[in-house]
Amino acid sequence: MAKEGPRKKVPKELAVINADNCTGCESCLEVCPVDCIELKKIDRGIVKGTQQWCEIDLERCVGCEVCVHIPGKKTNPYELTVCPWDAIEMVPTENVAVVVAQIGGPPEYIQDNWDRLVGSAQHLAELRGASA
């Protein structure tokens, strides 16, 4: 379970999932050490079915990159890529609000959750700028 309370340090980079590339396979969710990834689902009706994707809670992300790749040992230079769809990228915290605003997904979801998604990203960028 993730710690509660204010951050001690704002990461240099945060993970962002492009909802348009994400299939909701939950590979990233299984490896996240701080449980900051959540599966989102929207029922699109009988014809379209259910749309699902994973989303990262930026307030809890520590920037560890484990959702992107699991680093190999020094004796084994190969990395294990976690997301089979290449939907996750590490973004400098100062730029994360711009990237989060363009993550794709259902437009009505983005509109309804704009303050939570982009607002928290902007807040972290401001904190990062103040601590740099």
N, C-alpha and C positions, 0 to 999 in steps of 0.2 A: 504494500500500500504506500502511496506517495505521501511525503511529509506535508503537513499543513503549515500555513504561516508564510511570512514574507521570505523572499529569496535572499540568500547570502550573496550570490553572485549571478549576474546575467550572462548566459553563454554567448560566445562570439558568434555562433551559428545555431539556428534552430531548424528542425526538420519540418518540411511542408509536403503534404500529399496532394498531387494533382488529381482531383476527383474524377476528371474525365478519363484518366488512364487507369484508375483503381477499379478492380473488380470486386473488392470486398472479400478477398481470399483469407484475410486475417493473418498472413505470414508475419507481418510487422507487429501485430498485436501480441503475438506469442513470444516475441523476443524482447520487447520493450522492458527494460529494468525498472522503470518508474511508473508503469501503467498509465501512460498519458495518451494512449491511442484507443479510440472508441469506434465501433462499427455503427454507422448511420444507415437507416433504411427509410425509404419513402415508398408507400404503396401508390403506384401509378394507375391503378384501375385494372380491370379484367384484361383489356387488350394489351397494355404495356407491361403488366406485371410489377415486380418490386425492383426498385433501383437501390443498390447499396454500395457503400464506399467507406473507407476508413478516414478518420479525421484525428489530427493531433491537437491536444490541448496545449497550446503554446505556453500557458502559465505554468505548466508542470514539466515541459520538455527541458532536459538538461543539456541537450546538444551532443549526446554521446555517439551518435551515428550508427548505433547498433541496428536500427530499423532499416538502414541503407545497406550496410554490409557488416559481416562479422569478420574482423581481422584475423588473418591466419597467423600461425606462429612464425617466428623469424626464420626457422628452418624450412617453412613451407610458404613461399611467396604468394600463393593463390588466395584470393579472398572469396568468401561465400557471399554471393549477393542474396539479400533477403527477399526483396520484391521482384517477382518474376515479370512484372509489367513495367518496371523502371518508372514507377509513379512517385517515388519519394526523392526529394533533393534537399541538401543542406544549403540554407540560405543565410547570408550574413544578417545578424539581428537588425542592423540598421535598415536593411532593405526588405525585411519580412512583411511589413504591412502592404507594400506594393504587390508582392508576389501572392500573398493571401487573398488580395482583392481579385486576383485572376485565376484562382485555383480550379475553376470549373465547377461542374455539378449543377443541380437543378437551380435555375435562376430564382425561383420563389424561396428556396431554402437559403440561398446567399442573401437575398433581400431581407428575409425574416431574421436572420442571424448576423447581420452586418456588424452591429455594435460589438457583439461577442467575438466574432472572428477578426475583423480588421481593427477594432478598438483595442483589444488586448495586444495585438501585434504592434500597434502604434505605441502603446504604453511601454512595452518591452524595448522598443527601439529608442524611445526617449530615455529610459533608464540606462540603456547601454551607452548612449551618447554622453550622458552625465557622468558615467563612471570611467569613460575613456580618457 
